[in-house]
Amino acid sequence: MSRDITLRTEGLSKRWGAFVANSDVSLTFQPGARHALIGPNGAGKTTFINLLTGAFSPSSGKVYLGSEDITHLPQHARVHCGMTRTFQLNTLFAGMTVLESVVLAINERRGLQNVWWKTVANHPEVISEAMELLATLKLSDQANSITRSMAYGKQRLVEIALALATKPRILLLDEPAAGIPQAESKELFEVLAQLPRDVTVLFIEHDMSLVFRFADRITVLVGGKVLTEGTPAEIAADPRVKEVYLGESEHD
Ligand SMILES: Nc1ncnc2c1ncn2[C@@H]1O[C@H](COP(=O)(O)OP(=O)(O)OP(=O)(O)O)[C@@H](O)[C@H]1O
């Protein structure tokens, strides 16, 4: 099966009572894109990601993965279809080494959940896949580190490794650089920039310098609606976007 799959929404809306968090959002995410979702606080970005993953069900509208209508698929089924978001390292993973965590995630994907270290030696391909993934994320040197003891930026990379272990075609990142020092967030995005192009990346990010360095497509959400979408150059030149960001961290 081709890994090139287009994620698309059609008239997606989410209301809580009279409050409209997403209103008629129709977007297409092209295969291989590095697509940023930006907008002021409360614009509805996280709500949109939650509608994509199935954490929220829409009040109206559709979500398509390729030609398949996935609007009502549960979250785990969307992961099987190739759409994954990152989750914070939970207490289980936090006490494990990086390699153990990634092996566990790969085993989960392969339906080998009950295989653990005593028998994992019988599946050397799992270890080599894990080591390959760690190399992609520049984590090879940390393979035997306990995730909890690592710098926050590195922990974020482990979370991304766990998401990649599901072999997604679309990776959703909600503010991957939030809460980590600036030097580490730059490094994190440098690693993300080197991910294989067969993975589409949709990400929310407030730091405009990271957005403009990394994204090849940008959508601006304001008040739950799409204000505009375009290339970084188009967005940077759009006076409506400048107006929205006036008083916020402006990209110049
Ligand atoms: N479960 C919910 N019930 C009611 N209102 C909600 C719920 N989740 C989010 N909202 C509201 O929807 C609006 C959009 O929130 P959302 O988190 O999607 O915005 P955002 O663009 O991601 O903001 P930020 O950049 O600050 O993270 C906010 O006003 C928020 O309070």
PDBQT file of the ligand as one rigid body, heavy atoms in Angstrom, charges set to zero:
ROOT
HETATM    1  N1  LIG A 301     -13.674  20.366  26.598  1.00  0.00    +0.000 N 
HETATM    2  C1  LIG A 301     -13.947  21.673  26.416  1.00  0.00    +0.000 A 
HETATM    3  N2  LIG A 301     -15.116  22.185  26.853  1.00  0.00    +0.000 NA
HETATM    4  C2  LIG A 301     -15.414  23.498  26.663  1.00  0.00    +0.000 A 
HETATM    5  N3  LIG A 301     -14.590  24.382  26.056  1.00  0.00    +0.000 NA
HETATM    6  C3  LIG A 301     -13.415  23.922  25.624  1.00  0.00    +0.000 A 
HETATM    7  C4  LIG A 301     -13.021  22.547  25.771  1.00  0.00    +0.000 A 
HETATM    8  N4  LIG A 301     -11.782  22.399  25.222  1.00  0.00    +0.000 NA
HETATM    9  C5  LIG A 301     -11.424  23.612  24.773  1.00  0.00    +0.000 A 
HETATM   10  N5  LIG A 301     -12.389  24.521  25.006  1.00  0.00    +0.000 N 
HETATM   11  C6  LIG A 301     -12.369  25.949  24.649  1.00  0.00    +0.000 C 
HETATM   12  O1  LIG A 301     -12.195  26.035  23.247  1.00  0.00    +0.000 OA
HETATM   13  C7  LIG A 301     -11.388  27.157  22.923  1.00  0.00    +0.000 C 
HETATM   14  C8  LIG A 301     -10.270  26.709  22.012  1.00  0.00    +0.000 C 
HETATM   15  O2  LIG A 301      -9.345  25.967  22.784  1.00  0.00    +0.000 OA
HETATM   16  P1  LIG A 301      -8.077  25.249  22.150  1.00  0.00    +0.000 P 
HETATM   17  O3  LIG A 301      -7.327  24.600  23.274  1.00  0.00    +0.000 OA
HETATM   18  O4  LIG A 301      -8.500  24.399  21.025  1.00  0.00    +0.000 OA
HETATM   19  O5  LIG A 301      -7.291  26.491  21.597  1.00  0.00    +0.000 OA
HETATM   20  P2  LIG A 301      -5.757  26.609  21.139  1.00  0.00    +0.000 P 
HETATM   21  O6  LIG A 301      -5.760  27.379  19.874  1.00  0.00    +0.000 OA
HETATM   22  O7  LIG A 301      -5.123  25.264  21.117  1.00  0.00    +0.000 OA
HETATM   23  O8  LIG A 301      -5.175  27.492  22.305  1.00  0.00    +0.000 OA
HETATM   24  P3  LIG A 301      -3.679  27.560  22.934  1.00  0.00    +0.000 P 
HETATM   25  O9  LIG A 301      -2.816  28.111  21.875  1.00  0.00    +0.000 OA
HETATM   26  O10 LIG A 301      -3.862  28.511  24.069  1.00  0.00    +0.000 OA
HETATM   27  O11 LIG A 301      -3.316  26.166  23.364  1.00  0.00    +0.000 OA
HETATM   28  C9  LIG A 301     -10.893  27.771  24.225  1.00  0.00    +0.000 C 
HETATM   29  O12 LIG A 301     -11.666  28.909  24.530  1.00  0.00    +0.000 OA
HETATM   30  C10 LIG A 301     -11.143  26.658  25.223  1.00  0.00    +0.000 C 
HETATM   31  O13 LIG A 301     -11.439  27.186  26.508  1.00  0.00    +0.000 OA
ENDROOT
TORSDOF 0
